[in-house]
Amino acid sequence: MNYKLDFTPVLDGLPSLLTACLGTLFLSLCGMALAIVIGIGGVVLRDSRIKQLRWLVMAFVELIRNTPFLVQIYFIYFALPLLGVRLDPTPTAIIALGINGGAYAIEIIRGGVQSISKGQIEAGLALGLHKAQVFRLIVLRPALRAIFPSLTSQFVLLTLTTSVASAISAYELTSVAQRIESDSFRSFEVYGTVTLFYLVISWLMMRFFGLISGRYFSYPVK
């Protein structure tokens, strides 16, 4: 085997790859924000007194968690136009990431909410707090503190899942890497470099979430 490494195409395409990293971060952060909204809203509906709403949330979670993300993003991108809804690749990727992450966030956040004792909720109501205040101050924040490590891991995984968005040509790291590889046929060099980029992105995300945890969810030091 006389294969010789040649990183020239990678070096030539480095500006495009670095810009694509920003595209990946944009997709992941927007997807995470949507996932949080879906997760919190889903938990509220999941514990609703209306049976149909509970069933709807349960069906949503099971549907998303038991189907591949690639199928989900293809459905949004190719099936919705049949209903008259046409989306560009980037909004499609954000919506698909948010829906996928939201299904997992519902179960993670719900687990944290269920860890809060009913006595604390009753105490909050006895102090005259509204139900919304009790949920936000007594239930949600302590629950997020408890489940933040699990939520962080899920969101880092969601960041890596953005690579699947290359299937619909959304602007992100893998799609740019595929273009460079198809022009140069230097698969090892291109995807080896992209692997390093994803490692750096994952590390940055962990650092980012670590700062959030230390700022908002750490226990006070005595």
C-alpha positions as CSV (number, residue, x, y, z in Angstrom):
1,M,0.0,0.0,0.0
2,N,1.6,3.2,-1.2
3,Y,-1.0,5.7,0.0
4,K,0.5,9.1,0.8
5,L,-1.1,11.6,3.0
6,D,-1.9,14.9,1.4
7,F,-3.6,17.6,3.5
8,T,-3.4,20.2,0.8
9,P,-7.2,20.0,0.0
10,V,-7.9,20.3,3.7
11,L,-5.7,23.4,4.1
12,D,-7.2,25.0,1.0
13,G,-10.7,24.3,2.4
14,L,-9.8,25.3,6.0
15,P,-11.6,28.7,5.9
16,S,-14.8,26.9,4.7
17,L,-14.5,24.2,7.4
18,L,-14.0,26.8,10.1
19,T,-17.0,28.8,8.9
20,A,-19.0,25.5,8.7
21,C,-18.2,24.9,12.4
22,L,-20.1,28.1,13.2
23,G,-23.0,26.7,11.1
24,T,-22.9,23.5,13.2
25,L,-22.9,25.6,16.5
26,F,-25.8,27.7,15.2
27,L,-27.9,24.6,14.3
28,S,-27.1,23.0,17.7
29,L,-27.8,26.0,19.8
30,C,-31.1,26.8,18.0
31,G,-32.1,23.1,18.2
32,M,-31.3,23.1,22.0
33,A,-33.4,26.2,22.6
34,L,-36.4,24.7,20.8
35,A,-35.8,21.4,22.6
36,I,-36.0,23.1,26.0
37,V,-39.2,24.9,25.1
38,I,-40.7,21.6,23.9
39,G,-39.4,19.7,26.9
40,I,-40.8,22.1,29.5
41,G,-44.1,22.4,27.6
42,G,-44.3,18.7,27.2
43,V,-43.8,18.1,30.9
44,V,-46.7,20.6,31.7
45,L,-49.0,18.8,29.3
46,R,-47.8,15.3,30.4
47,D,-49.0,16.1,33.9
48,S,-52.2,17.7,32.7
49,R,-55.6,16.6,34.0
50,I,-56.8,16.2,30.4
51,K,-56.2,12.6,29.5
52,Q,-56.0,13.3,25.7
53,L,-53.2,15.8,26.2
54,R,-51.3,13.2,28.3
55,W,-51.7,10.6,25.6
56,L,-50.7,13.0,22.9
57,V,-47.4,13.8,24.7
58,M,-46.7,10.1,25.4
59,A,-47.4,9.2,21.7
60,F,-45.1,12.1,20.6
61,V,-42.2,10.9,22.9
62,E,-42.5,7.3,21.8
63,L,-42.7,8.2,18.1
64,I,-39.6,10.4,18.2
65,R,-37.5,8.1,20.4
66,N,-38.3,5.0,18.4
67,T,-37.6,6.4,14.9
68,P,-34.3,7.4,13.3
69,F,-33.4,11.0,13.2
70,L,-32.7,10.7,9.5
71,V,-36.3,9.6,8.9
72,Q,-37.6,12.5,10.9
73,I,-35.6,15.1,9.0
74,Y,-36.5,13.6,5.7
75,F,-40.2,13.6,6.7
76,I,-40.1,17.4,7.5
77,Y,-38.1,18.2,4.4
78,F,-39.9,16.0,1.8
79,A,-43.3,15.2,3.2
80,L,-44.4,18.6,4.5
81,P,-44.3,20.2,1.0
82,L,-47.0,17.7,0.1
83,L,-49.1,19.6,2.6
84,G,-48.1,23.0,1.2
85,V,-45.3,23.7,3.8
86,R,-41.9,24.3,2.3
87,L,-38.9,24.9,4.4
88,D,-35.2,25.6,3.5
89,P,-32.6,23.1,4.8
90,T,-31.4,25.2,7.7
91,P,-34.9,25.8,9.3
92,T,-35.8,22.2,8.6
93,A,-32.6,21.0,10.5
94,I,-33.4,23.3,13.4
95,I,-37.0,22.1,13.7
96,A,-35.9,18.5,13.4
97,L,-33.2,18.8,16.0
98,G,-35.6,20.7,18.3
99,I,-38.3,18.0,18.0
100,N,-35.8,15.2,18.5
101,G,-34.1,16.8,21.4
102,G,-37.4,17.9,22.9
103,A,-38.7,14.3,23.1
104,Y,-35.8,13.3,25.2
105,A,-35.9,16.5,27.2
106,I,-39.5,15.8,28.2
107,E,-38.5,12.5,29.9
108,I,-35.4,14.0,31.4
109,I,-37.1,17.1,32.8
110,R,-40.1,15.0,33.9
111,G,-37.8,12.8,35.9
112,G,-36.4,15.8,37.7
113,V,-39.8,17.3,38.4
114,Q,-41.0,14.0,39.9
115,S,-38.0,14.1,42.3
116,I,-39.4,17.2,44.0
117,S,-41.5,16.2,47.0
118,K,-45.1,17.2,47.2
119,G,-44.5,18.8,50.6
120,Q,-42.4,21.5,49.0
121,I,-45.1,22.2,46.4
122,E,-47.8,22.4,49.2
123,A,-45.5,24.7,51.2
124,G,-45.2,27.1,48.3
125,L,-49.0,27.1,47.8
126,A,-49.4,27.7,51.5
127,L,-47.1,30.8,51.3
128,G,-49.5,32.3,48.7
129,L,-47.5,31.6,45.6
130,H,-49.4,31.1,42.3
131,K,-49.2,27.7,40.6
132,A,-46.9,29.3,37.9
133,Q,-44.6,30.7,40.6
134,V,-44.5,27.3,42.4
135,F,-43.6,25.5,39.2
136,R,-40.9,28.1,38.2
137,L,-39.3,28.6,41.6
138,I,-39.9,25.5,43.6
139,V,-40.2,22.8,41.0
140,L,-38.4,23.7,37.7
141,R,-35.2,25.2,39.0
142,P,-34.3,22.5,41.5
143,A,-35.4,19.9,38.9
144,L,-33.1,21.5,36.3
145,R,-30.3,21.5,38.9
146,A,-30.8,17.7,39.4
147,I,-31.0,16.8,35.8
148,F,-28.6,19.3,34.3
149,P,-25.7,16.7,33.8
150,S,-28.1,14.4,31.9
151,L,-29.5,17.3,29.9
152,T,-26.0,18.4,29.0
153,S,-25.0,15.0,27.7
154,Q,-28.2,14.9,25.6
155,F,-27.4,18.3,24.1
156,V,-23.8,17.4,23.3
157,L,-25.2,14.3,21.5
158,L,-27.7,16.7,19.7
159,T,-24.7,18.8,18.6
160,L,-23.1,15.7,17.0
161,T,-26.4,14.8,15.4
162,T,-26.3,18.0,13.4
163,S,-24.0,16.0,11.0
164,V,-27.1,14.1,9.8
165,A,-28.4,17.5,8.5
166,S,-25.9,17.1,5.6
167,A,-28.4,14.7,4.1
168,I,-30.6,17.7,3.1
169,S,-27.6,19.9,2.4
170,A,-28.0,22.1,5.5
171,Y,-25.0,24.3,6.0
172,E,-22.9,22.6,8.6
173,L,-19.5,20.9,9.0
174,T,-20.2,17.5,7.5
175,S,-21.9,18.9,4.4
176,V,-18.8,21.1,3.7
177,A,-16.5,18.2,4.4
178,Q,-18.4,16.1,1.9
179,R,-18.0,18.7,-0.8
180,I,-14.2,19.0,-0.2
181,E,-13.9,15.2,-0.2
182,S,-15.9,14.8,-3.4
183,D,-13.6,17.3,-5.1
184,S,-10.3,15.9,-3.8
185,F,-11.0,12.2,-3.0
186,R,-8.9,12.6,0.1
187,S,-11.3,10.9,2.5
188,F,-9.0,10.1,5.3
189,E,-7.5,13.6,5.5
190,V,-10.8,15.3,5.3
191,Y,-12.8,13.2,7.7
192,G,-9.8,12.9,10.1
193,T,-9.7,16.7,10.3
194,V,-13.5,16.9,10.7
195,T,-13.3,14.4,13.6
196,L,-10.9,16.7,15.4
197,F,-13.2,19.6,14.8
198,Y,-16.1,17.7,16.3
199,L,-14.0,16.8,19.3
200,V,-13.2,20.5,19.8
201,I,-16.8,21.5,19.4
202,S,-18.0,18.9,21.9
203,W,-15.3,20.1,24.4
204,L,-16.4,23.7,23.9
205,M,-20.0,22.8,24.5
206,M,-19.1,20.9,27.7
207,R,-17.2,24.0,28.9
208,F,-20.1,26.2,28.0
209,F,-22.6,24.0,30.0
210,G,-20.1,23.8,32.8
211,L,-20.1,27.6,33.1
212,I,-23.9,27.7,33.1
213,S,-24.0,25.0,35.8
214,G,-21.6,26.9,38.0
215,R,-23.4,30.2,37.5
216,Y,-27.1,29.1,37.9
217,F,-27.3,25.6,39.3
218,S,-24.4,25.2,41.8
219,Y,-25.2,24.9,45.4
220,P,-24.2,27.8,47.6
221,V,-20.8,27.3,49.4
222,K,-21.1,27.5,53.2
